Structures are given as structure tokens and as C-alpha cells.
């Protein structure tokens, strides 16, 4: 865990300067290189006799529940990467039928609520720009200057834009699933930093989720706009989307501020809204995986009477309800 400490006990200006220096120093760390090195180490095959003691130490440190794993025998996992990406028994994550939206991952709820003024809270009191996070949208017209970015995403004035952030700790199940029935029209990959997304760091670094490497899936569900974003972190340079074999994350070189789009629709946007284009995902379907813990951000359009059934900081599992109409 990364912590930031103030190096002085003087006035608030000195403390603020110290914090700025600490954040700048942390941001200068070669986290992408460290993450690629860690990825190579994860892929090294371990001798059979060494697997159980190493994995047992990890299980003890991070509180992993191996009774949920499809394969409980630790000797089965040839390397750390296989162990991190272990599958679960099919019955341990039932889907909540009463909720139109379920948790896409095991983890902790960092924040949730309505998106206001095109700013989203990554943790309480610390925001990031919705437009910087998602990038420009194809439905932004010439008159977009008079309309907020948030409103450009909405298909109906009777709807609002909502968000929820799920933080995956190192001991959590590392696959993420579809939170509802929807169609994905586009994948947008933002290369970037790989700073820790631990809640302690997220409180100190504004726009952390916009700085880090991330993969944004956007499309439509029954109420309009829907997006799921997998945010990378230190030692989590590898983000995999099962239906997209062309995606490669944490490459050695990239242009700062760049992004790469991949369209999944061959027809028009109207075809997608009619339920005919894009990649169809079913509620609970496995979508992708991280190589360690990280963060999932959901942004979605829903009627104004949508209500979350959540508490900040609560632990949640794949398939548990997030809210309902």
C-alpha cells in the first residue's frame, strides 16, 4: 500500500508543498516498467514443491478464500499469473434476479451516485472529468459547446447519468463480468500511467483514473448509454477482454494523451440502439480479467427513480445487486 505523509509540522502551506512534492515523486516512478517486470515474474513456472508454500503465504497475507476456487489444489497453478486468474466454482456467485444491475467484480464499493456537472467522484471529495475519462464521443454535435458532456450521453431528458466504482484488492477474484444485458459498440484503450488505485492513493491524486491506463467499453442497455471501464494499476498492466484478441495493454511505448478505438458495429448507431449491432453481453457473463487487483468503473444512463442498494466502503461480490428501479 502506498501512503503519503507530510514531512513538516508547520503551517498548511508547507504541508501542501510537501504533499505536492510527494505526489510528483510518486508519479515519476517507472510504474509501467515495474508492472511489465512483475508480469514476466508472474509468468515464470514454479517448481511443484515450491507452489504450495508461496501460494499459502499469499492466501494468508490477503485473505484469499480458496474454498471458492474451481481447483483448490495449489499445485495445479503453474505460476503466479494462473493463481491470480483462478476460476471460481459456478455456484458460488449467484446472480441477483431482483436487480437490473449487478456487481461486475468482487471488491469494495469506493463511490456511487449521480454524475453532476460532468465530474465524477473517484472517492468522496476527489473528482475527475467525465470527458477526460471517456474521451470525445461520436454523438457530440456542433452545438455541444452549449450542452454539457454529461447531457450529450443521455438519450432522454427523463433519465440521469449514474456511476459506481468497485475496487479489487489483491486477494479478490480478478475476473470481471457483465453487470447487465447490453451491447458493446466500441472499445477505447487509453495507454497511461500505472499508479496504485488503492483508496488511500485515490484520495491524494486528482484525476487518477484519467491518468492511469484503462480500457473503456461503451454501448447501450435497455435504458440508454452504458459503459464499463477496467482501470489498470501498479503491477496490473495486463487488462484482458475475452472477446477482443487485438487488445494489448502496457506496451513499452505510447504517446501521452493518446487513445486507440476499436468499433464492434458494422451497421449504424441506430442498429445498435435497436439491439442489432455490437457485441451482445448477458448479465453475469465473464468479460475479462486483471492480473492482480484494480478498479472497475460503471457509468450508465437510467431513469431518475433508479436507486442504489449500496453503502460506501461495503464489500461486494460478483452477481450481487447494485440497485433497482
GUMITI-676444 format. One record per residue (C-alpha): z, y, x. Coordinates in steps of 0.02 Angstrom, whole numbers, plus 50000, padded with zeros to 5 digits. Layout:
<pts>
ZYX
...
</pts>
This chain:
<pts>
500005000050000
499575017350063
500905030950046
500795049450083
502335058050148
502665076350180
503055079450363
504095095450333
505565100650228
505045118950224
504295128750083
503005121849963
501545129750059
501975119950216
502155104050113
500475107150030
499635109650200
500415093550265
499785084150113
498015090950138
498055085250320
498685067950272
497345065850139
495985071950259
496605059850393
496605045450271
494855049650209
494235049350390
494735031050413
493215019450430
493635010150271
491855003750244
491814995850418
493554988650392
493024981450225
491474973250298
492524965750439
493784959550313
492364951950212
491754942150363
493514935750396
493664930650214
492094920250229
492664910250381
493024892150337
494834887350368
495374870250433
496004859450291
497754858350366
497894877450375
497354881450198
498954877150106
500154887350216
499014902750217
498684902550030
500504898649992
501024914250088
499784924649988
500394916849825
502204920849870
501794938649926
500774943849774
501484932749638
499904922649602
500064910349457
499094895149519
499514885249363
498144895449277
496834890949408
495474878649361
495814870049529
497654870549581
497434860749743
497464874049879
496504863049999
494994864549884
494684882749935
493704882950098
494044901250138
495004916350077
493494922749981
493414906949875
495284908049844
495174926349789
493754922249670
494564906649597
494114902349417
495374900049278
495624886049154
494594890048998
496094890148881
497224902448974
496324918348919
496044917648729
495064932048653
495914943448527
494884941748369
495784956248282
495214969148410
493454975948427
493814979048612
494714967648735
495304969648913
493914965949038
495134960949175
496894955849221
497874970649286
498874986249245
498384999849122
498335015849225
497735027749091
496845028348923
496405040548786
495075052748728
493935061348853
494135080148836
493135094248918
492075081449014
493585077549125
494395060349136
496145056349198
496215043149336
498115043849325
499195055749224
498855073649277
497455069749402
495665070849338
493875067949390
492225074449325
491375063249197
489655069149256
490055065749440
490705048549394
489225042849288
487845053649362
486475062649262
485935054449100
484155052249035
484625059348865
485115076248937
483825088248867
483295105648922
484645113348815
486005102948899
486735118848977
487385123748806
488045106248769
489435097748867
489065082048965
490285072648854
489365078048696
487695072648771
488345054848773
488845054448590
487635048348458
488615055148310
489725070448280
490905058748188
491305049648350
492355053348504
492245047548684
493675036648747
494165029148913
495335015948985
495715011849167
496284994349222
496944992249399
496784974849475
498134971049605
497784958749749
498694944749657
497694946649496
496224936349437
494714945049517
493314941849392
492934954349255
492234950649082
491314959448942
492554968948832
491434968048678
489714963148615
488504975748690
486834977948777
486704984448955
485204995748984
485495001249164
486454997949323
486825012949433
487525009549607
488435023649696
488735019849882
490285028849943
491995027850021
493125012750003
494835020749991
496285011849909
496345013649720
498205009649716
499035021049586
500035029649723
498425034949811
497575039449647
498945052349616
498545061449778
496645061249790
495725070549653
494055062849602
494505046749696
493445036449576
491955048049609
492145046549798
492275027649805
490825015549795
490555009749618
489355000449503
489085008349332
488384997849190
487855008249039
487155003548871
487525002948685
488764994248572
488954994848384
489675012548388
488515020448518
488715023848705
489635010948810
489925009248997
490884997849114
491155003449294
491774992549436
492565003849568
492654997349746
494164999549860
494764995850036
494344977650077
493384976749913
491664982149971
490894967349884
490564970049699
489524956449618
488644957149449
488154939649396
486534944249306
485944956249443
485464947249603
484674962949677
486324972249690
487014973849867
488594984049897
489474990950052
487884991850157
488104998850334
487135014850299
486965025950147
486615044050102
488135053450040
487965057949856
486515045849828
486375032649693
485185018549650
484625014349473
484024997949403
483384997649225
483594981949119
482504987548975
480624985748962
480424994848799
481065011548737
482835017948715
482565016048528
482304997348555
483974996348643
484865005248501
484034993348379
484774978748476
483144972748552
483194977948737
484314976748889
485484962848944
486484956148797
488304952648838
489514943948722
491354948148703
492324938848839
490784933748939
491014933849129
490094948949202
490564949849386
491894949149519
492774958249659
493274950449825
495034957449806
495914968949682
495094985049623
494814995049462
493804993949302
493445009749202
492805008649023
492005023948940
491425021748762
490965030448602
491935025848445
492405033348276
493785046348277
495015034148196
494955022148344
496715018448405
497295010848569
498634997348561
499235000948738
500625008448842
500355016849012
500835005149152
500834989349048
500174973049119
498684965849027
497604950249033
495764946849001
495494944648814
496994954548754
496614968448630
496414986348688
496264994548518
495544993648345
494795003448203
</pts>
